Amino acid sequence: MAVTKNALIRYKTIDKCLQNHYRDWTLASLMEACSDALYEFEGRSVNVSKRTLQMDIQVMRSDKLGYNAPIEVYDRKFYRYADPEYSITDIPLTETDMGILTETMNMLKQFQDFSLFADFKGIINKLEDKIYTEQHHKNPIIHLDKNDNLKGLEWLNELYQAILKQVVIKLMYQSFKAYQPQEVIFHAHFLKEYNNRWFVIGRTTEKPKIITFALDRILGIDYDFGAAYIPATFDVDAYYQHTIGVTVMEKFRPSKVIFKVDRSNAPYVLTKPFHASQEVYEKHADGSITFIMRVHLNFELERMLLGFGDYLEVLAPKMLRRNMKRRLTKAAGYYEGGR
């Protein structure tokens, strides 16, 4: 079954709407959402009729595209997925899809030696390996760390498109400390990945303060097409210049962190620095090495240093050294008592 670009946009929009369980979706609200999405992608007004939407739902329910979407009607007027975890993006790719991916992959490989693509060589290799293994049903040559239970990745493309199209979004967000979710009117500016978790960085309409939200705490995304988008006024590379992780200590200057790594682990820290500012401070006769770097003192820094256990000693600053001692003493206490 041939599918037009506009139809695919409508299917994906309906899918995203029905994944948002915090709103009741009628035919009228789905028509409005599809019309808004088409306007964003096409740059012109496209009115989606009731008949078109009903046919879209019928196609999504069928196996014509392999969706078999469990769309049901409740209270005689609202639409939802009978399976709250369902999404059309979870179904396997067809042979046609794989053919298109292969053609795209071959095109990208022609440009991989250009400086523009220098940072993406690893990604191109991973994508090529994934396509090959799927087509030939073989084990992958490149093995990637992955967490099948990782939450929040379903919002990546939606947030990316919102940033690209400069659309104000409504985030339904619940932090680990909050008892109830809250709706935040948000101007998303950047996406950032750290330690296998994704974050969106931006601001609210009322305050210019930069805010970071974890994607795995997002419960739903809606749009405010009538609100004026406020673009970023800061350089993201400069913003994270002195930060390990995502917690930027804006009110504090970066500190000179000096740490010593024993002989067995020093080569690992040499070949994979903790931070771009890291330098060798002193090499010792026993093979250990003292390093120095200039970074903000935050939780992510402490957690990374603690990961080396007794192979690493923080020498400065004193506050960080005290924090490390306190955490290691507390951790050692868990193993006392002879369980």
VOGU-3710 file (C-alpha; in Angstrom, 3 decimals, decimal comma):
1> mavtknalir> 0,000/0,000/0,000  1,528/3,315/-1,094  1,560/5,936/1,646  1,887/9,673/1,023  4,060/11,925/3,155  0,995/13,754/4,521  -0,632/10,460/5,493  2,491/9,401/7,405  2,505/12,735/9,230  -1,134/12,201/10,214
11> yktidkclqn> -0,509/8,603/11,365  2,439/9,668/13,524  0,457/12,600/14,927  -2,506/10,387/15,840  -0,073/7,914/17,386  1,572/10,619/19,529  -1,801/11,975/20,605  -3,129/8,577/21,699  0,062/7,964/23,683  -0,753/11,058/25,744
21> hyrdwtlasl> -3,054/9,593/28,398  -3,536/12,899/30,196  -5,949/14,236/27,608  -9,236/12,992/26,158  -9,029/12,852/22,354  -12,114/13,446/20,230  -12,283/13,399/16,425  -12,262/17,199/16,501  -9,138/17,438/18,685  -7,329/14,808/16,576
31> meacsdalye> -8,272/16,708/13,393  -6,871/19,902/14,916  -3,641/18,174/15,973  -3,133/16,698/12,493  -3,844/20,044/10,817  -1,322/21,753/13,118  1,308/19,078/12,429  0,834/19,386/8,665  1,126/23,153/8,953  4,429/22,775/10,812
41> fegrsvnvsk> 5,852/20,345/8,243  4,405/21,893/5,092  4,425/25,578/6,037  0,857/26,049/4,822  -2,635/25,525/6,194  -4,002/22,025/5,593  -7,466/21,256/6,938  -7,911/17,587/7,799  -11,522/16,538/7,248  -13,538/14,264/9,505
51> rtlqmdiqvm> -13,757/11,637/6,760  -9,960/11,701/6,213  -9,316/11,194/9,920  -11,836/8,352/10,161  -10,132/6,634/7,207  -6,732/7,150/8,860  -7,953/5,473/12,029  -9,403/2,616/9,954  -6,065/2,115/8,168  -4,143/2,221/11,447
61> rsdklgynap> -6,486/-0,389/12,947  -5,976/-2,713/9,962  -2,929/-4,720/8,889  -2,513/-2,809/5,594  0,587/-1,095/6,973  1,261/-3,685/9,640  0,064/-1,367/12,424  -2,952/-3,279/13,779  -3,323/-0,381/16,184  -5,661/-1,167/19,135
71> ievydrkfyr> -7,620/2,089/18,822  -10,854/2,027/20,798  -13,686/4,461/21,524  -14,828/5,117/25,080  -17,710/7,190/26,417  -18,949/7,124/22,787  -16,722/10,032/21,679  -13,146/9,705/22,969  -10,331/7,723/21,339  -7,407/5,905/22,980
81> yadpeysitd> -5,144/2,865/22,689  -6,540/-0,198/24,448  -2,897/-1,047/25,192  -1,370/2,053/26,866  2,139/0,913/25,845  1,346/0,570/22,133  2,949/2,748/19,463  3,206/2,349/15,696  6,909/3,174/16,027  7,456/-0,143/17,838
91> ipltetdmgi> 6,511/-2,357/14,882  9,265/-3,998/12,747  10,462/-2,242/9,583  9,209/-3,565/6,254  11,425/-4,625/3,329  10,601/-1,312/1,656  11,727/0,559/4,769  14,980/-1,405/4,844  15,563/-0,657/1,155  15,172/3,067/1,756
101> ltetmnmlkq> 17,528/2,877/4,733  20,119/1,044/2,646  19,987/3,684/-0,091  20,321/6,442/2,509  23,232/4,631/4,146  25,074/4,307/0,824  24,598/8,022/0,181  25,926/8,982/3,627  29,032/6,819/3,158  30,016/8,922/0,151
111> fqdfslfadf> 30,393/11,952/2,430  31,980/10,350/5,499  35,495/11,608/4,652  34,379/15,230/4,574  35,150/17,307/7,671  31,449/18,023/8,200  30,882/14,328/8,967  34,040/13,798/11,055  32,072/13,434/14,293  29,628/10,936/12,761
121> kgiinkledk> 31,924/8,194/11,422  31,158/5,932/14,369  27,424/6,501/13,978  27,554/5,672/10,256  29,389/2,415/11,018  26,845/1,479/13,674  23,920/2,231/11,351  25,486/0,243/8,513  26,069/-2,709/10,858  22,468/-2,580/12,111
131> iyteqhhknp> 21,012/-2,545/8,577  23,266/-5,410/7,460  22,429/-7,644/10,421  18,693/-7,002/10,045  18,743/-7,808/6,321  20,899/-10,937/6,604  19,657/-12,131/10,020  23,186/-12,346/11,406  24,736/-11,363/14,696  26,003/-7,766/14,769
141> iihldkndnl> 29,694/-7,093/14,240  29,538/-3,996/16,423  28,157/-4,681/19,889  26,642/-1,676/21,645  25,802/-1,122/25,275  22,050/-0,824/25,556  19,314/-0,832/28,135  16,032/-2,169/26,803  14,205/-0,704/29,808  15,524/2,827/29,245
151> kglewlnely> 12,621/5,274/29,401  12,168/8,569/27,610  13,661/7,718/24,219  10,194/7,875/22,655  10,240/11,649/23,170  13,556/12,260/21,380  12,231/12,808/17,868  9,263/14,851/19,054  11,499/17,177/21,060  13,991/17,387/18,210
161> qailkqvvik> 11,229/18,460/15,818  9,888/20,995/18,329  13,351/22,570/18,611  13,876/22,456/14,855  10,478/24,021/14,114  10,702/26,394/17,118  7,393/25,305/18,626  6,459/25,966/22,261  5,614/22,714/24,037  3,598/21,715/27,076
171> lmyqsfkayq> 5,508/19,171/29,126  3,709/16,910/31,571  6,624/16,312/33,934  7,103/14,556/37,258  10,486/14,598/38,968  11,528/11,804/41,309  10,831/14,087/44,273  7,373/15,281/43,148  4,174/13,592/44,324  2,150/14,810/41,351
181> pqevifhahf> 3,023/15,639/37,722  2,959/19,253/36,609  2,426/20,928/33,245  5,263/23,214/32,153  5,093/25,616/29,188  8,576/25,094/27,802  10,820/26,544/25,102  13,156/23,646/24,266  16,575/24,667/22,944  18,926/21,664/23,040
191> lkeynnrwfv> 19,053/17,915/23,637  21,922/16,375/25,603  22,957/12,803/26,357  24,970/11,816/29,435  25,576/8,425/30,990  22,986/6,746/28,765  20,262/9,253/29,759  18,802/12,042/27,639  17,936/15,564/28,749  16,211/18,567/27,161
201> igrttekpki> 17,505/22,044/27,974  15,496/25,244/27,637  13,491/27,843/29,545  9,950/28,784/30,525  8,113/31,851/29,230  8,227/33,664/32,573  11,866/33,137/33,579  15,061/33,223/31,493  16,787/30,714/33,797  18,067/27,653/31,940
211> itfaldrilg> 16,219/24,489/32,997  17,118/20,847/32,374  14,491/18,090/32,215  15,255/14,363/32,064  13,378/12,633/29,247  12,637/9,604/31,420  10,503/11,795/33,707  8,365/13,212/30,893  4,834/11,778/30,927  3,378/13,594/27,942
221> idydfgaayi> 4,010/16,314/25,360  1,508/18,729/23,822  1,957/21,911/21,779  1,070/25,575/22,142  1,092/26,758/18,510  -0,287/30,153/19,487  2,607/31,075/21,783  5,694/32,878/20,483  8,831/30,742/20,704  11,770/32,258/22,610
231> patfdvdayy> 15,055/31,114/20,982  18,220/30,290/22,910  20,433/33,213/23,892  23,440/31,133/24,983  26,024/28,881/23,364  25,515/25,309/24,525  29,210/24,361/24,210  30,237/27,339/26,325  27,456/26,582/28,816  28,782/23,056/29,466
241> qhtigvtvme> 32,461/23,958/29,022  33,392/23,346/32,671  30,764/20,723/33,502  30,857/16,948/33,771  27,299/15,706/33,328  24,308/18,039/33,114  24,336/19,920/36,432  25,825/23,332/35,608  26,829/25,372/38,662  26,222/28,771/37,059
251> kfrpskvifk> 26,843/30,809/40,216  30,220/29,216/40,940  33,553/29,374/39,207  35,140/26,109/38,056  37,608/24,575/40,517  41,047/23,081/40,015  40,511/19,399/40,736  43,732/17,482/41,413  43,588/13,706/41,732  46,053/10,826/41,784
261> vdrsnapyvl> 45,446/7,528/39,996  47,437/4,375/40,782  49,735/2,627/38,328  47,223/0,023/37,115  44,478/2,543/36,226  46,497/5,585/35,150  46,666/4,422/31,480  42,854/4,287/31,309  42,560/7,874/32,546  45,317/8,953/30,158
271> tkpfhasqev> 43,612/7,484/27,092  40,083/8,460/28,150  40,244/11,791/30,013  37,468/12,714/32,417  37,247/16,201/30,900  38,683/18,211/28,009  40,682/20,364/30,459  42,437/17,360/32,021  46,236/17,451/32,002  49,065/15,449/33,554
281> yekhadgsit> 50,159/17,258/36,714  52,914/14,908/37,830  54,249/11,454/37,029  55,511/9,420/39,982  58,274/6,839/40,308  55,808/4,092/41,262  53,931/4,532/37,952  51,005/6,459/39,378  50,012/9,778/37,807  48,534/12,941/39,271
291> fimrvhlnfe> 46,109/14,794/37,003  44,571/18,246/37,110  41,380/19,560/35,474  39,234/22,667/35,802  35,547/21,790/36,327  32,491/22,635/38,369  31,994/20,635/41,555  28,743/18,705/41,118  27,214/15,330/41,896  28,143/13,812/38,528
301> lermllgfgd> 31,821/14,616/39,139  31,776/12,948/42,550  29,997/9,870/41,222  32,518/9,496/38,400  35,498/9,781/40,755  33,901/7,395/43,254  33,626/4,844/40,454  37,393/4,302/40,675  37,152/3,350/44,354  40,506/2,912/46,093
311> ylevlapkml> 42,409/3,318/42,803  41,970/7,097/42,881  42,652/9,765/45,513  41,351/13,332/45,333  44,012/15,755/46,511  42,266/19,089/45,946  40,158/21,077/46,504  39,639/20,406/50,218  35,821/20,494/49,982  35,748/17,798/47,310
321> rrnmkrrltk> 38,288/15,718/49,245  36,087/15,941/52,367  33,001/14,924/50,386  34,811/11,928/48,926  36,036/10,861/52,368  32,538/11,168/53,840  30,939/9,139/51,050  33,607/6,404/51,122  33,419/6,171/54,930  29,649/5,803/54,734
331> aagyyeggr> 29,975/3,170/52,000  32,552/1,233/54,054  30,108/1,228/56,958  27,644/-0,817/54,899  30,125/-3,708/54,904  30,853/-3,726/58,633  29,048/-6,064/60,982  29,915/-9,393/59,350  26,723/-10,201/57,462
//
